[in-house]
Amino acid sequence: MEHAQIVAIEDIPRFAELGLIASFQWIHATLDMPWAERRIGPERIKGGYAWRTFLNEGVRIVGGSDEGRRRFSPFMGIHAAVTRQNSEGSPEGGWYPEQRLTRLEALKSYTLDAAYMGFEEDVLGSITPGKFADLVVLSKDIMTIPAEEILETQADITVFNGKVVFERGK
């Protein structure tokens, strides 16, 4: 289910029962947080942007990057997923921080789980023998740096089907 941003909390277990995949754009939570609860109410927000709840119920989740309102990078999405904060670090501690993802969960949502959703997990989504050599070398280790530095991360090299198609600075 694409854009599963706001779901009735009681319907989340049904996703697992039906084998549905919940697809999110992590950045939407931080863009929507100034108005979301006010518009949908304090009860309905419990099913809004409820990523951890989906995972805890056994639902596969996928991250996307179709934010078209401004400049966007997957690093902004990963930052939003793991901090539930905007690029200015607000709110302190994160918006509904109990719904945060781990860095590994956020990365997996963009890679292996996205490939699974497209029925391509046998050829995409991980650096594994026999799969297409599609990968990115990053300027920083997003698994270990302070969370705010995720926003400063850039692609240094992009490899598509085994060929370098981008090198930063060249």
C-alpha positions in Angstrom: 0.0 0.0 0.0 1.7 3.2 -1.2 1.6 6.3 1.0 0.4 4.3 4.1 1.0 7.5 6.1 -2.2 7.5 8.1 -3.9 4.2 8.8 -6.5 3.3 11.5 -4.4 1.8 14.3 -6.7 -1.3 14.4 -6.0 -1.9 10.7 -2.2 -2.3 11.1 -2.4 -5.9 12.2 -4.5 -6.6 9.1 -1.5 -5.6 6.9 0.4 -8.5 8.3 -2.5 -10.9 8.1 -3.0 -10.0 4.4 0.7 -9.9 3.6 0.5 -6.3 2.5 3.6 -4.1 2.3 3.4 -0.6 3.7 5.2 2.0 1.7 6.2 5.3 3.3 8.1 8.4 2.3 9.9 9.0 5.6 10.3 12.7 5.0 6.5 13.2 4.9 6.3 12.8 8.7 8.7 15.7 9.4 7.0 17.8 6.7 3.5 17.0 8.0 4.2 17.2 11.8 3.3 20.9 12.1 -0.3 20.2 11.1 -1.1 16.5 11.0 -2.4 16.0 14.6 -4.4 19.1 14.4 -6.1 18.0 11.2 -6.8 14.4 12.0 -7.0 14.5 15.8 -5.2 12.9 18.8 -6.8 9.4 18.3 -6.3 9.0 14.6 -2.7 10.3 14.8 -1.8 7.1 16.7 -2.0 5.3 13.3 -0.2 8.1 11.5 3.4 7.6 10.5 3.4 4.6 12.9 6.5 2.9 11.4 7.6 1.0 14.5 4.0 -0.2 15.1 4.0 -1.7 11.6 7.3 -3.4 12.1 6.2 -4.7 15.5 3.1 -6.2 13.9 5.3 -8.1 11.4 4.6 -5.8 8.4 7.3 -5.3 5.8 7.9 -1.6 5.3 9.4 0.2 2.3 10.9 3.7 2.2 10.5 5.9 -0.8 11.7 9.3 -2.0 8.9 10.8 -4.0 9.0 14.1 -2.2 8.4 16.6 -4.9 7.8 19.8 -3.0 11.5 20.7 -2.6 15.1 19.4 -3.1 15.1 15.9 -1.7 17.7 13.2 -1.1 17.4 9.7 0.4 19.6 11.0 3.2 16.9 13.4 4.3 14.5 10.4 4.4 16.9 8.3 6.4 17.4 11.2 8.8 13.7 11.6 9.2 13.2 7.8 9.8 15.8 7.5 12.5 15.3 10.8 14.3 11.7 11.9 13.5 13.1 15.4 13.4 13.2 18.0 10.6 16.5 19.2 9.2 16.7 21.8 11.9 16.6 19.1 14.6 13.1 19.9 15.7 11.3 18.7 17.8 13.9 17.8 20.4 13.8 14.1 20.9 11.7 13.6 17.7 8.0 13.7 16.9 6.4 10.5 18.4 9.9 9.2 18.9 8.6 5.7 19.9 8.0 5.2 16.1 11.6 5.8 15.0 13.4 3.2 12.9 17.0 2.0 13.4 19.5 3.0 10.8 19.6 -0.5 9.5 15.8 -0.7 9.2 15.8 2.6 7.3 18.5 1.5 5.0 16.9 -1.9 4.4 13.6 -0.2 3.6 15.2 1.7 0.7 17.2 -1.3 -0.6 16.3 -4.9 0.0 12.7 -4.3 1.0 12.1 -2.0 -1.9 13.5 -4.7 -4.2 11.2 -7.2 -2.6 8.2 -5.0 -3.2 9.2 -4.8 -6.9 9.6 -8.6 -7.1 13.3 -8.0 -7.8 14.9 -9.2 -4.6 16.8 -11.9 -6.6 18.6 -9.3 -8.6 18.5 -6.0 -6.6 18.6 -4.7 -3.1 21.9 -6.0 -1.7 25.5 -6.5 -2.8 25.4 -10.2 -3.3 27.0 -12.5 -6.0 24.6 -12.9 -8.9 22.8 -9.6 -8.4 23.3 -6.5 -10.5 26.2 -4.4 -9.2 24.1 -1.4 -8.3 25.6 0.5 -5.4 26.6 3.9 -4.0 29.8 4.8 -2.1 28.9 7.4 0.4 31.0 10.3 1.8 30.2 9.3 5.4 29.2 6.1 7.2 25.5 6.7 7.9 25.5 3.8 10.3 27.9 5.4 12.8 28.0 9.1 12.3 25.9 11.5 14.5 22.4 11.6 13.2 22.5 15.2 12.1 25.5 14.4 9.9 23.3 12.0 7.8 21.9 15.2 6.2 25.4 16.2 5.0 26.1 12.8 3.4 26.6 12.7 -0.3 27.1 10.1 -3.0 30.8 9.9 -3.9 30.5 7.2 -6.5 27.4 5.5 -8.1 27.8 2.1 -9.8 25.0 0.9 -12.0 25.1 -2.6 -13.4 28.7 -2.9 -12.6 29.7 0.4 -14.3 30.7 3.7 -12.6 28.1 6.2 -13.8 28.9 9.0 -11.4 31.9 10.3 -9.5 31.6 13.4 -7.3 34.0 16.1 -8.4 34.5 14.7 -11.9 
